[in-house]
Amino acid sequence: MHAHLASGTSREEFRHLAAEHRVVPVTRKVLADSETPLSAYRKLADNRPGTFLLESAENGRSWSRWSFIGAGAPSALTVRDGEAVWLGAVPQDAPTGGDPLRALRATLELLATAAMPGLPPLSGGMVGFFAYDLVRRLERLPELAVDDLRLPDMLLLLATDLAAVDHHEGTITLIANAVNWNGTDERVDEAYDDAVARLDVMTKALGQPLPSTVATFARPQPKHRSQRTVEEYGKIVDYLVEQIAAGEAFQVVPSQRFEMDTDVDPIDVYRMLRATNPSPYMYLMHVPNSAGATDFSIVGSSPEALVTVADGWATTHPIAGTRWRGDTDEEDQLLEKELLADDKERAEHLMLVDLGRNDLGRVCTPGTVRVDDYSHIERYSHVMHLVSTVTGMLGEGRTALDAVTACFPAGTLSGAPKVRAMELIEEVEKTRRGLYGGVVGYLDFAGNADFAIA
C-alpha cells in the first residue's frame, strides 16, 4: 500500500485550469520509497503497447533525480505508406494523412498548453522516436538502400498517463492528463472524474505485489549475424577515405548492423543494459506497429542528446573524441591527457561543434548561438568523451520541433557536410538504418523537447 502525500488536483482547480488550458494534468503524489523504477514500470506498464520507461544516469554512475514511466497512451501518430496515420483512438480535430511531420506540428499546435508550476519535467506529451530515414522528408537523398526492417520512420505516443519517480524524495507523482479537444468547458466534470479514475487504477496497480525476478549475469559469446564481413566493411572505409581525399566530404560515418535471435523479455534486456552501461539517456518502449504486424520493443542506452529545448532555448552537445576508461584513477587521468592532446580527435570535435552551431543557427535568433564548456571531458561507465555545449534562443515563430529537425540527424552518426555525407552513406549501406542514427525522446505540450541519439 502506498501512502498519499498530496491530494493532488482538486475539482475546483481543474475547472479553473480547464478554462485556460487545452491539456490539464490531474496529479496525485504517493510515498513510494520501497519502489524502484523497474518495479513501478512492471506494475504500471509491463510491456503493454503504448508504454515506456525513460531514465538517466549522470556520467555513467549516479542516477538522475527523475525516471518517467508511460502507463498509457490512447493514440500514437506514425507513418503508413508514407502518410501520417493515427493508431488507436483518433484525437478530435487531429490531422491525418499527408506529411507526418506536418501532422505532428499541427497536433502540437492543437495541444499547446502553457507550462504549469510544480510539475515534474515531463508530465505529458508526444513520446517516441524518429528513425534515421525520416531525414528523407527533410533532405533530398537517393533511394538506394533496401527497407528490410520495415520500421516506421516516426512513431510518437500521445502520452496521457504517466508516473514520475522522484529519487530524491522517494515519491511517485501519478499524472492523468485530461485533453480538452474542443476548447470549451463542456463536460468538464466528466473529464475530471475520468482522470481521477485513471489515477485510482494506477494507485491500485502500484500496491500490487510482484513475483521475484532475480537474474544472474552471464557473458556467453553471442551468436550474432553481421551485415558484412570485416573485409567488406574495410573496403567501404577505404572508399569513403578516397572520397574525403577527393574533397567530397570532411567526414563520413558508416555503420554496421549486428543481429541475433532471442526470446528474452525486453525488460530483462533493459535491466542488463541498465546495470552494465548506465548512460545519460536510457529507454525502454513497447509500441504498436503501424504496418499492422506485431508490436515491437525498443531498448537503448545513449550518452548523447541530439537537442534539448527548455523555455525557448535550444541546446545541443556535440560529442567527438573518445578514450576508454582506465582501470585506476591514475590510468584514467593519463588517458584524459592523451585525449585532450590528440590533434585528430580535437579537429573532429571542432568540426562537429561548428556543425552544431550551423544547425542551431538555422532556427535561432541571430547573435544568440554560443559555445559553452568547449571540448571538456565527460566520463561514462566505459568511455570518456570530448564534449561541448552549443545553445541558442529559438527565433520568433520557431518551435521545439524546428530545433529537432534542424539538428537531425546527428553529425556524429552521419558526417559533414551532412547532406553529402548522407549521400555517400546511401551509396555504401545497402539497407536502411531504421532506428540507428535516429532519435528517441519527447516533445511536451509546453513547447519543450529532449531527444537522445539512438
Backbone hydrogen bonds, N-H to C=O, Kabsch-Sander energy under -0.5 kcal/mol:
donor,donor_aa,acceptor,acceptor_aa,energy
5,L,29,K,-2.3
6,A,29,K,-1.4
9,T,27,T,-1.0
14,F,10,S,-2.4
15,R,11,R,-2.5
16,H,12,E,-2.2
17,L,13,E,-2.6
18,A,14,F,-3.0
19,A,15,R,-1.0
20,E,17,L,-1.5
21,H,17,L,-2.1
24,V,178,A,-2.7
26,V,176,A,-2.2
27,T,25,P,-0.5
28,R,174,L,-1.9
29,K,6,A,-0.8
30,V,172,I,-2.6
31,L,3,A,-3.2
32,A,170,G,-2.3
35,E,32,A,-1.6
40,A,36,T,-2.6
41,Y,37,P,-2.3
42,R,38,L,-2.4
43,K,39,S,-1.8
44,L,40,A,-2.5
45,A,41,Y,-3.2
46,D,41,Y,-1.9
48,R,45,A,-1.3
50,G,286,H,-2.4
51,T,48,R,-0.9
51,T,286,H,-1.4
52,F,70,G,-1.2
53,L,284,L,-2.4
54,L,68,F,-2.8
55,E,282,M,-2.5
57,A,279,S,-2.3
58,E,62,S,-2.7
60,G,57,A,-1.1
61,R,58,E,-2.0
62,S,58,E,-1.0
64,S,56,S,-2.9
67,S,165,V,-1.6
68,F,54,L,-2.7
69,I,163,A,-2.7
70,G,52,F,-2.7
71,A,69,I,-0.8
71,A,161,D,-2.3
72,G,161,D,-1.3
76,A,87,L,-1.6
77,L,156,L,-2.8
78,T,76,A,-0.5
78,T,85,V,-2.8
79,V,154,M,-0.7
80,R,83,E,-2.6
83,E,80,R,-1.9
84,A,98,G,-1.9
85,V,78,T,-2.2
87,L,76,A,-2.9
89,A,74,P,-1.9
94,A,91,P,-1.9
97,G,84,A,-2.5
103,A,99,D,-2.1
104,L,100,P,-2.4
105,R,101,L,-2.4
106,A,102,R,-2.6
107,T,103,A,-2.1
108,L,104,L,-2.5
109,E,105,R,-2.1
110,L,106,A,-2.2
111,L,107,T,-2.0
112,A,109,E,-0.7
113,T,445,F,-2.9
119,L,116,M,-0.9
123,S,121,P,-0.5
123,S,124,G,-0.5
125,G,159,A,-1.4
126,M,443,L,-2.9
127,V,125,G,-0.7
127,V,157,L,-2.3
128,G,441,G,-2.6
129,F,155,L,-2.5
130,F,439,V,-2.1
131,A,153,D,-2.5
132,Y,434,G,-2.5
134,L,131,A,-2.0
135,V,132,Y,-1.8
136,R,133,D,-1.5
137,R,134,L,-2.3
138,L,135,V,-1.9
139,E,135,V,-2.7
141,L,139,E,-0.8
144,L,142,P,-1.0
146,V,430,K,-3.0
148,D,146,V,-1.5
155,L,129,F,-2.3
156,L,77,L,-2.5
157,L,127,V,-3.7
158,L,75,S,-2.7
159,A,125,G,-2.5
159,A,157,L,-1.5
160,T,72,G,-1.3
160,T,158,L,-0.8
161,D,72,G,-1.9
162,L,160,T,-0.6
162,L,175,I,-2.3
163,A,69,I,-2.2
164,A,173,T,-2.5
165,V,67,S,-3.1
165,V,163,A,-0.7
166,D,164,A,-0.6
166,D,171,T,-3.0
167,H,65,R,-3.2
167,H,165,V,-0.8
170,G,166,D,-1.9
171,T,166,D,-1.3
172,I,30,V,-2.4
173,T,164,A,-2.5
174,L,28,R,-3.3
174,L,172,I,-0.7
175,I,162,L,-2.9
176,A,26,V,-2.7
177,N,160,T,-2.6
178,A,24,V,-2.9
179,V,177,N,-0.5
180,N,22,R,-3.7
180,N,178,A,-0.6
181,W,179,V,-1.3
183,G,180,N,-0.9
188,V,185,D,-1.1
191,A,187,R,-2.1
192,Y,188,V,-2.0
193,D,189,D,-2.6
194,D,190,E,-2.1
195,A,191,A,-2.0
196,V,192,Y,-2.5
197,A,193,D,-2.2
198,R,194,D,-1.8
199,L,195,A,-2.0
200,D,196,V,-2.3
201,V,197,A,-1.9
202,M,198,R,-2.1
203,T,199,L,-2.8
204,K,200,D,-2.5
205,A,201,V,-2.2
206,L,202,M,-2.1
207,G,203,T,-1.0
207,G,204,K,-0.5
208,Q,205,A,-1.4
224,H,222,P,-1.4
225,R,259,E,-3.5
227,Q,257,R,-1.6
233,Y,229,T,-2.6
234,G,230,V,-2.4
235,K,231,E,-1.8
236,I,232,E,-1.5
237,V,233,Y,-2.2
238,D,234,G,-2.5
239,Y,235,K,-2.4
240,L,236,I,-2.4
241,V,237,V,-2.4
242,E,238,D,-2.0
243,Q,239,Y,-2.0
244,I,240,L,-2.2
245,A,241,V,-2.5
246,A,242,E,-1.7
247,G,244,I,-1.6
248,E,243,Q,-2.7
250,F,416,A,-2.5
251,Q,416,A,-2.2
253,V,414,S,-2.3
259,E,225,R,-2.9
268,D,265,D,-1.2
269,V,265,D,-1.6
270,Y,266,P,-2.4
271,R,267,I,-2.1
272,M,268,D,-2.1
273,L,269,V,-2.3
274,R,270,Y,-3.0
275,A,271,R,-1.8
276,T,272,M,-2.4
277,N,273,L,-2.6
281,Y,302,S,-2.1
282,M,55,E,-2.4
283,Y,300,G,-2.2
284,L,53,L,-2.1
285,M,298,I,-2.5
286,H,51,T,-2.4
287,V,285,M,-0.5
287,V,296,F,-2.6
292,G,289,N,-1.4
296,F,287,V,-2.2
298,I,285,M,-2.7
300,G,283,Y,-2.3
302,S,281,Y,-3.4
306,L,451,F,-2.5
307,V,451,F,-1.0
308,T,315,T,-2.6
309,V,449,A,-2.8
310,A,313,W,-2.3
313,W,310,A,-1.8
314,A,392,G,-3.1
315,T,308,T,-2.8
316,T,390,V,-2.7
317,H,305,A,-0.7
320,A,386,L,-1.7
323,R,384,M,-2.0
325,R,382,H,-2.2
332,D,328,T,-2.4
333,Q,329,D,-2.2
334,L,330,E,-2.0
335,L,331,E,-2.4
336,E,332,D,-1.9
337,K,333,Q,-2.2
338,E,334,L,-2.2
339,L,335,L,-2.3
340,L,336,E,-2.5
341,A,337,K,-1.3
342,D,339,L,-1.2
343,D,341,A,-0.7
346,R,342,D,-2.3
347,A,343,D,-2.3
348,E,344,K,-2.2
349,H,345,E,-2.2
350,L,346,R,-2.5
351,M,347,A,-2.1
352,L,348,E,-1.9
353,V,349,H,-2.2
354,D,350,L,-2.5
355,L,351,M,-1.8
356,G,352,L,-2.3
357,R,353,V,-2.4
358,N,354,D,-2.3
359,D,355,L,-2.6
360,L,356,G,-2.5
361,G,357,R,-2.1
362,R,358,N,-0.8
362,R,359,D,-1.0
363,V,360,L,-1.6
364,C,360,L,-1.6
365,T,393,M,-3.1
368,T,365,T,-2.1
370,R,391,T,-2.5
372,D,370,R,-0.5
372,D,389,T,-3.5
376,H,373,D,-0.8
376,H,387,V,-2.7
378,E,385,H,-2.2
380,Y,383,V,-2.9
381,S,278,P,-0.7
384,M,323,R,-3.1
385,H,378,E,-2.5
386,L,321,G,-1.8
387,V,376,H,-2.9
387,V,385,H,-0.5
388,S,318,P,-1.7
389,T,372,D,-2.3
390,V,316,T,-2.9
391,T,370,R,-2.3
392,G,314,A,-2.0
394,L,312,G,-2.8
394,L,392,G,-0.5
395,G,363,V,-2.8
398,R,395,G,-2.3
403,A,399,T,-1.6
404,V,400,A,-2.2
405,T,401,L,-2.5
406,A,402,D,-2.1
407,C,403,A,-1.5
408,F,404,V,-0.8
410,A,437,G,-0.5
413,L,410,A,-1.3
414,S,411,G,-1.0
416,A,251,Q,-2.0
421,A,417,P,-2.4
422,M,418,K,-2.3
423,E,419,V,-2.0
424,L,420,R,-2.0
425,I,421,A,-2.2
426,E,422,M,-2.2
427,E,423,E,-1.2
428,V,424,L,-1.5
429,E,425,I,-2.5
430,K,428,V,-0.7
432,R,146,V,-2.8
436,Y,433,R,-1.2
438,G,435,L,-2.8
439,V,130,F,-2.4
440,V,452,A,-2.3
441,G,128,G,-2.6
442,Y,450,D,-1.9
443,L,126,M,-2.2
444,D,448,N,-2.4
445,F,124,G,-0.8
447,G,444,D,-1.2
449,A,309,V,-2.1
450,D,442,Y,-2.1
451,F,307,V,-2.0
452,A,440,V,-3.1
453,I,304,E,-2.7
454,A,438,G,-2.6
